[in-house]
Amino acid sequence: MRGTQSHQQTAAEKAAGSGFAGRAETRVCEHPGCEEAGLHRAPRDRSQPGDYLWLCLEHVRAYNQSWDWFRGMTPEQIEAERRRHQVWERPTWSFAGSPGQRRYHDPFDLFAEEREETRRTREERRRRARSEEDRALAELDLSQPASLADVKTRYKFLVKRLHPDANGGDTAAEERLKAVNRAYSTLKRLYAAAPA
């Protein structure tokens, strides 16, 4: 009868009845002299990820209170480790220096002629533009006929290219971005008012 049996069970017996029978019965607390079931894992060492001690609840609590991940590290090593884990150990770079960026340093002005030609073409388009729509399209380096989808695509491209984070605070790029924003607002307003 149940009334005559002892109500005390060992941790291994409890684990055997809780669905962990195959695994928990064989694991004993790794603390010296302890016979309880080792149901709780604790890291052996910082340099051995995935290698754990298996301890009973009492010993894992004591182990966790004394565990110090940064033991033996200098403040510089601690800061480096903290920063590495802050970005999930993935490589990072600043927005302005992202690998997809196609900006080149041109100390000998080898591409100055192309830059000047692009600037002159844009200025010529602006000068020739008669209507408000033509001036706004010229600011986005577009010409008639241009759909709203074309305008949105070009706007997104220019915003990414001219954004201050991508240009390191270049004031000329910031001014151009402001002009692009004004042109986009104008075109959205004009295209929304146009009959379908």
C-alpha positions as CSV (number, residue, x, y, z in Angstrom):
1,M,0.0,0.0,0.0
2,R,1.1,3.5,-0.6
3,G,0.5,4.6,3.0
4,T,3.2,2.3,4.3
5,Q,5.8,3.2,1.7
6,S,8.2,6.0,2.3
7,H,7.2,9.3,0.6
8,Q,10.8,10.3,0.0
9,Q,12.2,9.6,-3.4
10,T,15.7,10.3,-4.7
11,A,16.1,12.8,-7.5
12,A,17.0,10.0,-9.9
13,E,13.6,8.2,-9.1
14,K,11.8,11.5,-9.7
15,A,13.5,12.0,-13.0
16,A,12.8,8.5,-14.1
17,G,9.1,9.2,-13.7
18,S,9.2,12.6,-15.4
19,G,10.0,11.5,-19.0
20,F,13.8,11.8,-18.7
21,A,14.2,8.2,-17.7
22,G,16.8,7.1,-20.2
23,R,19.0,10.1,-19.9
24,A,18.6,11.2,-16.2
25,E,19.0,7.7,-14.6
26,T,22.6,7.4,-15.9
27,R,23.7,11.0,-14.9
28,V,24.8,11.5,-11.4
29,C,25.8,14.9,-9.9
30,E,29.5,15.5,-10.8
31,H,30.2,17.2,-7.4
32,P,32.5,15.0,-5.4
33,G,30.6,12.8,-2.9
34,C,27.1,13.7,-4.2
35,E,24.8,10.9,-5.2
36,E,21.8,13.0,-6.4
37,A,20.8,13.1,-10.1
38,G,22.8,15.5,-12.3
39,L,19.8,17.2,-14.0
40,H,21.3,20.7,-14.4
41,R,24.1,21.7,-16.6
42,A,26.8,24.3,-15.9
43,P,29.6,25.4,-18.2
44,R,33.0,23.8,-17.4
45,D,35.1,26.6,-18.9
46,R,34.8,29.7,-21.0
47,S,37.2,28.3,-23.6
48,Q,35.2,25.0,-24.0
49,P,31.7,26.0,-25.3
50,G,29.3,23.1,-25.3
51,D,31.2,21.2,-22.5
52,Y,29.1,21.0,-19.3
53,L,29.2,19.7,-15.8
54,W,26.0,18.0,-14.8
55,L,25.0,18.9,-11.2
56,C,22.1,18.5,-8.8
57,L,20.0,21.6,-8.0
58,E,21.9,22.3,-4.8
59,H,25.3,22.2,-6.4
60,V,24.4,24.0,-9.6
61,R,23.1,26.9,-7.5
62,A,26.4,27.0,-5.5
63,Y,28.3,26.7,-8.8
64,N,26.4,29.6,-10.5
65,Q,26.9,31.9,-7.5
66,S,30.7,31.5,-7.8
67,W,30.9,31.4,-11.6
68,D,32.7,34.3,-13.3
69,W,32.9,34.3,-17.0
70,F,35.4,37.1,-17.1
71,R,37.8,35.6,-14.4
72,G,41.4,36.0,-15.5
73,M,40.7,38.6,-18.2
74,T,42.0,42.2,-18.4
75,P,39.6,45.1,-18.7
76,E,40.5,45.4,-22.4
77,Q,39.7,41.8,-23.0
78,I,36.4,42.1,-21.2
79,E,35.4,45.1,-23.3
80,A,36.4,43.3,-26.5
81,E,34.4,40.2,-25.5
82,R,31.4,42.4,-24.6
83,R,31.5,44.2,-27.9
84,R,31.9,41.0,-29.8
85,H,28.8,39.5,-28.2
86,Q,26.9,42.8,-28.6
87,V,26.6,42.0,-32.3
88,W,26.2,38.2,-31.9
89,E,29.8,37.6,-33.0
90,R,29.1,38.8,-36.5
91,P,31.4,41.2,-38.5
92,T,30.2,44.7,-38.6
93,W,31.1,47.9,-40.4
94,S,29.9,51.5,-40.4
95,F,27.1,52.4,-42.7
96,A,29.4,54.7,-44.7
97,G,31.9,52.0,-45.3
98,S,29.6,49.1,-46.2
99,P,30.9,46.7,-48.8
100,G,28.3,47.5,-51.3
101,Q,29.2,51.2,-51.4
102,R,30.7,52.2,-54.7
103,R,32.5,55.4,-53.7
104,Y,36.1,55.8,-54.7
105,H,38.8,58.1,-53.5
106,D,40.1,60.0,-56.5
107,P,43.2,61.9,-55.4
108,F,44.3,62.6,-59.0
109,D,40.9,63.7,-60.2
110,L,40.9,61.0,-62.9
111,F,37.1,61.0,-62.9
112,A,36.6,64.7,-62.5
113,E,35.5,65.1,-66.2
114,E,32.7,62.6,-65.8
115,R,31.5,64.2,-62.5
116,E,31.5,67.6,-64.1
117,E,29.6,66.3,-67.2
118,T,27.0,64.8,-64.9
119,R,26.7,68.0,-63.0
120,R,26.4,70.1,-66.2
121,T,23.7,67.7,-67.6
122,R,21.7,68.0,-64.5
123,E,22.0,71.8,-64.5
124,E,21.0,71.9,-68.2
125,R,17.9,69.8,-67.5
126,R,16.9,72.1,-64.7
127,R,17.5,75.2,-66.8
128,R,15.4,73.8,-69.7
129,A,12.6,72.7,-67.4
130,R,9.6,74.9,-67.9
131,S,7.0,73.4,-65.6
132,E,7.1,72.5,-62.0
133,E,6.9,68.8,-62.9
134,D,9.8,69.1,-65.3
135,R,12.0,70.9,-62.7
136,A,11.2,68.2,-60.1
137,L,12.0,65.4,-62.6
138,A,15.2,67.1,-63.5
139,E,16.2,67.2,-59.8
140,L,15.7,63.4,-59.7
141,D,17.7,63.0,-63.0
142,L,14.5,61.8,-64.8
143,S,12.7,63.1,-67.9
144,Q,9.2,62.9,-69.4
145,P,7.4,60.5,-69.5
146,A,8.0,59.2,-66.0
147,S,5.5,57.2,-64.0
148,L,5.0,57.4,-60.2
149,A,6.7,54.0,-59.9
150,D,9.8,55.4,-61.8
151,V,9.9,58.4,-59.5
152,K,9.7,56.2,-56.4
153,T,12.5,53.9,-57.6
154,R,14.8,56.8,-58.5
155,Y,13.9,58.6,-55.2
156,K,14.8,55.5,-53.1
157,F,18.1,55.1,-55.0
158,L,19.1,58.8,-54.5
159,V,18.1,58.8,-50.8
160,K,20.3,55.8,-50.1
161,R,23.2,57.4,-52.0
162,L,22.8,60.9,-50.5
163,H,21.9,60.0,-46.9
164,P,24.3,61.7,-44.4
165,D,25.2,58.3,-42.8
166,A,26.5,57.2,-46.2
167,N,28.4,60.4,-46.9
168,G,30.1,61.1,-43.6
169,G,28.4,64.4,-43.2
170,D,29.2,65.8,-46.6
171,T,27.2,69.1,-46.7
172,A,26.9,69.1,-50.5
173,A,25.2,65.7,-50.4
174,E,22.9,66.9,-47.6
175,E,21.8,69.9,-49.7
176,R,21.3,67.6,-52.7
177,L,19.2,65.3,-50.5
178,K,17.0,68.2,-49.4
179,A,16.4,69.2,-53.0
180,V,15.6,65.6,-53.9
181,N,13.1,65.4,-51.0
182,R,11.4,68.6,-52.2
183,A,11.2,67.3,-55.8
184,Y,9.8,64.0,-54.7
185,S,7.1,65.8,-52.6
186,T,6.2,68.0,-55.6
187,L,5.9,65.0,-57.9
188,K,3.8,63.0,-55.4
189,R,1.5,66.0,-55.1
190,L,1.2,66.5,-58.9
191,Y,0.7,62.8,-59.7
192,A,-1.9,62.4,-57.0
193,A,-3.8,65.4,-58.4
194,A,-3.5,64.2,-62.0
195,P,-6.6,62.5,-63.5
196,A,-6.1,58.8,-64.0
